[in-house]
Amino acid sequence: MEAESVAARASGPGARSGGARATATSRGASRTTAARGGSRPSAKTVIPQLAWNEVRAAPVVLVSGTETVLAERAMRILRDRLREVDPSLEITDISAPDYTAGELASVASPSLFGEPRLLRVSGAERCNDAFVEDLVAYLQAPADDTTVVVRHGGGVRGKRFLDAIRSGSGDGVEIVCAELKRDSDKYDFAQAEFRIAGKKVTPGALRAITSAFTDDLAELAAACQQLIADTGAEVTEATVDRYYSGRVETNAFKVADAALAGRYGEALLTLRHALASGADPVPLVAAFASKLRTMAKLYGARGSSGQLASQFGLAPWQVDRARRDLQGWTEGGLARSIEVVADTDANVKGAGRDPVFALERMIEVLSARGENARGDTAR
């Protein structure tokens, strides 16, 4: 059928045979990739579960999870691939909460000239009963030359069609878009943004931009797209500094990096610049705590960067960075520094009278690798 050829061409040779009929080996690999994003497959799931950047065409594509940015990226990639195969692709948007009975069958029916169709369903986690009934019925015999994308943001609403799709009805795939919580996942996301665009980027640039926008994936995505659109052949750390100097220079991790490397003057200057720019002391302390936790995990640990990254849920570059940070540190100095950071956290949250003094005292102690931790940070 023509639908088979459109989907197969959009996602490469054998894509349609890689749906519910995929081999056990490929299904296992697909689920492993998606699970790294934080999703736990249902015991009844038999269809491939893929990461956002592994999206491919199928009669039904379930885009699940709470991370809107990843879901939007996956749906855009799929749309672009289908358009590459056939520019006459017809796109129809359906709102599951406002769905009218019979709407799905109507828009999925063959057109006069046989153009391929992409039906994008939004808000499936808030769908009405009519949508559930019609989608479950549609899964029994998906329309030719049509791709139905169902966006479900999470929750139990729609469990009936979710179970049906995941059990193989409709010959679909699932794109898992779980929230990215680990820095290593955000680094991988930024790296994928540049790779998909065909733009070269250095590891230093990826670290800088990930650190600068670590709290907001949408901002990180927007920053990556700006660098992709506006810069030359390769994005370097200097490029990131030029575009986002204020954001990068006042970033909490930059203060922490300088202090942990023993560069007291630089750390103090960067801290004061951050505070003058309106930085909140609480996330500044949280950055130090995060760095020290990673250092504590790796103190005395043996193995390759890849092995330790897998063991502790880090990216290999984070392992390498923590090992560099640990040079010159003793176990006692690390323990005292962790105590000082805990005291500083309490002080900036109201236990102390002078949070700025507490921050500067913390930087003094950590810049000396915990070896001059005398007194406390209260004032």
C-alpha positions in Angstrom: 0.0 0.0 0.0 1.1 3.6 -0.6 0.9 4.3 3.2 3.5 1.6 3.7 5.9 3.2 1.2 5.5 6.8 2.7 6.2 5.6 6.3 9.1 3.4 5.2 10.8 6.1 3.1 10.4 8.7 5.9 12.3 6.6 8.4 14.6 4.5 6.3 14.6 1.0 4.9 12.6 -1.5 6.9 11.0 1.1 9.2 7.5 -0.3 8.9 8.7 -3.8 9.6 10.4 -2.3 12.7 7.0 -1.5 14.3 5.1 -4.0 16.3 6.7 -6.7 14.2 10.2 -5.7 15.2 12.5 -8.4 16.5 12.8 -8.9 20.2 16.4 -7.6 20.0 15.5 -4.3 18.4 12.6 -3.8 20.8 14.9 -4.4 23.8 17.4 -1.8 22.5 14.7 0.7 21.8 13.2 0.4 25.3 16.6 0.7 26.9 17.3 4.0 25.1 13.9 5.5 26.1 14.2 4.2 29.7 17.4 6.3 30.2 15.1 9.3 29.9 13.2 8.2 33.0 10.3 6.1 31.7 9.5 2.7 33.0 7.8 0.6 30.3 4.5 -1.2 31.2 4.7 -4.9 31.5 2.2 -5.1 28.6 4.3 -2.9 26.2 5.3 -4.7 23.1 5.9 -1.8 20.7 9.3 0.0 20.4 9.9 2.8 23.0 12.2 5.4 21.5 13.9 8.6 22.7 12.7 11.9 21.2 15.5 12.1 18.7 14.9 8.5 17.5 11.4 9.2 16.3 10.3 7.5 13.1 7.2 7.1 11.1 4.5 4.5 11.9 0.7 4.3 11.5 0.3 5.5 15.1 3.0 7.4 17.0 2.3 7.8 20.8 4.3 10.8 22.2 4.2 10.4 25.9 5.7 12.1 28.9 5.7 15.4 30.7 8.6 17.1 28.9 6.9 19.4 26.4 10.1 20.6 24.7 11.1 17.0 23.8 7.6 16.2 22.6 7.6 19.3 20.4 11.0 18.4 19.0 10.0 14.8 18.2 6.8 15.9 16.5 8.6 18.5 14.4 11.3 16.0 13.3 8.6 13.5 12.3 6.7 16.2 10.3 9.8 17.3 8.5 10.8 13.8 7.6 7.3 13.1 6.2 7.4 16.3 4.2 10.8 15.3 2.7 9.2 12.1 1.4 6.2 13.9 0.0 5.8 17.8 0.1 2.1 17.4 -0.5 1.6 16.0 3.0 -1.7 17.2 4.5 -1.6 18.1 8.2 -4.6 18.2 10.4 -4.7 19.1 14.1 -7.2 17.5 16.5 -7.9 18.6 20.1 -8.7 15.5 22.2 -10.6 17.5 24.9 -12.8 19.1 22.2 -13.2 16.1 20.0 -16.4 15.4 18.1 -17.5 11.8 17.5 -16.6 10.6 14.0 -14.0 13.3 13.5 -11.0 10.9 13.3 -12.5 8.7 10.7 -13.6 11.8 8.7 -10.1 13.4 8.5 -8.3 10.1 8.0 -10.4 9.0 5.0 -8.6 9.0 1.7 -8.5 12.2 -0.2 -9.3 12.7 -3.9 -5.6 12.8 -5.0 -4.3 10.4 -2.4 -2.0 12.8 -0.5 -0.3 11.4 2.6 -1.8 12.7 5.9 -0.4 13.6 9.3 -3.0 13.8 12.1 -1.7 15.5 15.2 -3.8 14.9 18.4 -3.1 17.3 21.3 -4.2 17.0 24.9 -4.9 13.3 24.9 -4.4 13.2 28.7 -7.6 15.4 28.9 -9.5 13.6 26.1 -13.3 13.1 26.2 -15.1 9.7 25.9 -15.9 10.1 22.2 -12.2 10.4 21.4 -11.4 7.2 23.4 -14.0 5.2 21.6 -13.0 6.4 18.1 -9.3 6.0 18.6 -9.6 2.4 20.0 -11.8 1.6 16.9 -9.3 3.3 14.6 -6.5 1.2 15.9 -8.1 -1.9 14.6 -7.7 -0.8 11.0 -5.5 2.3 10.6 -6.0 4.3 7.4 -3.7 3.9 4.5 -1.0 6.5 3.9 -1.9 8.2 7.3 0.3 8.8 10.4 -1.6 9.6 13.6 0.5 11.3 16.3 -1.1 11.2 19.8 0.4 13.5 22.4 -0.3 12.3 25.9 1.3 14.4 28.7 0.8 11.8 31.5 -1.9 10.6 33.9 -4.5 7.9 33.9 -7.0 9.5 31.5 -7.0 7.6 28.2 -5.6 4.4 29.8 -7.8 2.3 27.4 -6.2 3.6 24.2 -2.8 3.8 25.8 -2.9 0.1 26.7 -4.2 -0.7 23.2 -1.4 1.2 21.5 1.3 -0.3 23.7 0.0 -3.8 23.3 0.6 -3.5 19.5 -2.9 -2.5 18.2 -2.3 -0.1 15.3 1.3 -1.1 14.6 2.6 1.9 16.5 5.7 3.2 18.3 6.0 5.2 21.5 8.3 8.2 21.9 9.1 8.7 25.5 9.5 12.3 26.6 10.2 12.1 30.3 11.5 15.1 32.2 15.3 15.6 32.0 16.6 15.8 35.6 20.2 14.9 35.3 22.9 17.3 33.9 24.1 14.5 31.7 20.7 14.2 30.0 20.6 18.0 29.4 24.1 17.8 27.9 23.0 15.0 25.6 19.9 17.0 24.6 22.0 20.0 23.6 24.5 17.8 21.8 21.6 16.3 19.8 20.2 19.7 18.9 23.5 20.6 17.2 23.9 17.2 15.6 20.5 17.2 14.1 21.2 20.7 12.6 24.5 19.5 11.3 26.4 22.1 13.3 29.8 21.4 14.9 30.1 22.1 18.6 33.0 21.6 21.0 32.6 19.8 24.3 33.5 23.0 26.1 30.7 24.9 24.4 28.2 22.2 25.3 29.3 22.3 28.9 29.1 26.1 29.0 25.6 26.3 27.5 24.3 23.4 29.5 25.5 25.0 32.8 24.2 28.4 31.8 20.7 27.2 31.1 20.5 24.1 33.3 17.3 25.2 35.1 15.1 25.6 32.0 15.1 23.2 29.1 13.0 25.5 26.9 15.7 28.3 27.4 18.4 25.7 26.7 16.7 24.7 23.5 16.2 28.3 22.4 19.9 29.1 23.1 21.0 26.1 21.1 18.8 27.2 18.2 20.1 30.8 18.3 23.7 29.5 18.2 22.9 27.2 15.3 21.2 29.9 13.3 23.6 32.8 14.0 27.1 31.4 14.2 29.7 30.0 11.8 30.9 26.5 11.1 31.7 25.6 14.7 30.4 26.7 18.0 33.1 27.0 20.7 33.2 28.0 24.3 34.2 31.4 23.3 31.1 31.6 21.0 28.9 30.8 24.0 30.6 33.4 26.2 30.2 36.0 23.4 26.5 35.4 23.1 25.6 34.7 26.7 28.4 36.3 28.6 26.2 37.7 31.3 24.4 34.4 31.8 27.6 32.4 31.8 29.7 34.7 33.8 27.2 35.0 36.6 26.4 31.3 36.5 26.7 29.6 39.9 28.8 26.7 38.5 31.4 29.1 37.2 31.8 30.5 40.7 32.0 27.0 42.1 34.5 25.9 39.4 36.9 28.7 40.3 36.7 28.1 44.0 37.2 24.4 43.8 40.2 24.9 41.6 41.7 27.1 44.3 41.4 30.4 42.4 40.1 32.4 45.4 40.4 35.8 43.8 38.6 34.8 40.6 35.9 33.0 42.6 35.3 36.0 44.8 35.1 38.4 41.9 32.7 36.2 40.0 30.6 35.8 43.1 30.3 39.5 43.6 29.5 40.0 39.9 26.8 37.4 40.2 25.2 39.0 43.2 25.4 42.5 41.6 23.6 41.0 38.6 20.7 39.9 40.9 21.7 36.2 41.4 19.9 34.5 44.2 22.3 33.2 46.9 20.3 30.0 47.4 21.0 28.5 43.9 24.6 29.7 44.2 25.0 27.5 47.3 23.1 24.7 45.6 25.7 24.7 42.8 28.5 24.2 45.3 26.6 21.4 47.0 26.0 19.7 43.7 29.7 19.8 42.8 30.8 18.6 46.2 28.3 15.7 46.1 29.8 14.6 42.8 33.3 14.9 44.2 32.4 12.9 47.3 30.9 10.1 45.1 34.0 9.8 43.1 36.6 10.3 45.9 38.6 7.1 45.9 36.5 5.5 43.1 38.4 3.4 40.5 37.4 2.7 37.0 37.2 4.3 33.6 35.2 7.5 33.0 32.5 5.5 31.2 32.2 2.9 34.0 32.0 5.5 36.7 29.5 7.6 34.7 27.2 4.6 34.3 27.6 3.7 38.0 26.8 7.1 39.4 24.4 8.4 36.7 26.8 11.0 35.3 28.2 12.0 31.9 31.8 10.9 31.3 32.8 14.6 31.1 31.3 15.1 34.6 33.5 12.3 35.9 36.6 13.8 34.3 35.8 17.2 35.7 35.2 15.9 39.2 38.5 14.0 39.1 40.3 17.2 38.1 38.5 19.1 40.9 39.6 16.5 43.4 43.3 17.1 42.7 44.8 18.3 45.9 41.8 17.5 48.1 41.9 15.3 51.2 39.1 13.3 52.6 39.0 15.5 55.7 39.0 18.7 53.7 36.2 17.4 51.5 34.1 16.5 54.6 34.7 19.9 56.2 33.8 21.7 53.0 30.5 19.8 52.8 29.8 20.9 56.4 30.6 24.5 55.5 28.3 24.4 52.5 25.5 23.0 54.7 26.0 25.8 57.2 26.0 28.4 54.4 22.8 27.0 53.0 21.1 27.5 56.3 22.5 31.0 56.6 21.3 32.2 53.2 17.9 30.8 54.0 17.5 32.9 57.1 19.5 31.3 59.9 22.3 34.0 59.5 22.2 37.8 59.6 24.6 38.3 56.6 24.2 35.9 53.7 26.9 37.7 51.6 29.4 37.2 54.4 28.4 33.5 54.6 28.9 33.1 50.8 32.3 34.8 50.9 33.4 32.7 53.9 32.3 29.5 52.1 34.4 30.5 49.0 37.4 31.2 51.2 37.2 27.7 52.8 36.6 25.8 49.6 39.3 27.7 47.7 41.7 26.4 50.4 40.2 22.8 49.8 38.7 22.8 53.3 42.0 23.0 55.1 41.2 26.4 56.8 37.6 25.7 57.8 37.7 27.4 61.2 34.6 28.6 62.9 31.2 28.8 61.2 29.7 30.9 58.5 27.2 32.8 60.7 27.4 36.4 61.3 
